[in-house]
Amino acid sequence: MDIRTIAVGPLQANCYILGQQSALVVDPGDQAQRILDLVSQHNITVSGILLTHSHFDHISALKELVQCTGALVYIHHLDFDGLSDNFKNLSAPFGKPLEPMTADVLLNDGDIVPCDGQSLRILHTPGHTPGSICVYCNQGFLISGDTLFENSWGRTDFPGGNPEDMQRSLERLDREIQSGTKILPGHGRIYIKE
């Protein structure tokens, strides 16, 4: 599967574009025009926008992307209210309040999201937010959102964060994700799970 990465916004959140014929944009955190230009440059059709969680640095370009592409929006049901609550999505505390947004598909653990002829499996990994997810593809990669980073993991001190949930999520990923899997984090470098 084709994977394109673009770091966007002041916090340099990784936005991923998966596929070609019927692509998903994962975590459009900011700079919608840069994302749209990349999509246009490669003649990509965007069929969906998948959100790993609802923090502003992962959703700020959502509204414009939906308006320009008509794509369906996917988010875990426990983070849905963060699309319209500027305290839960942290946009108000960071001084960047967002217009309310919505989603078309509310996800649960184990759900399958189609992408360009492949199946992406949703892993509910709470801790950073109640509805944080990772997205696993049997082609050997995991989009971890802000659950995993190289040599680290996501913060649990924001509203809705929970260190005990994060510990359980990390243990689950350690059990279920094979060594050699490519990890595509929400910020920072792509790396290989040892």
PyMOL commands that set and color helices and strands:
alter all, ss='L'
color gray80, all
select helices_A, chain A and resi 32-41+56-59+62-69+77-83+163-176
alter helices_A, ss='H'
color red, helices_A
select strands_A, chain A and resi 3-8+13-18+23-26+46-50+72-76+105-107+112-115+118-124+133-137+141-145+148-149+152-153+182-185+191-192
alter strands_A, ss='S'
color yellow, strands_A
deselect
rebuild
show_as cartoon
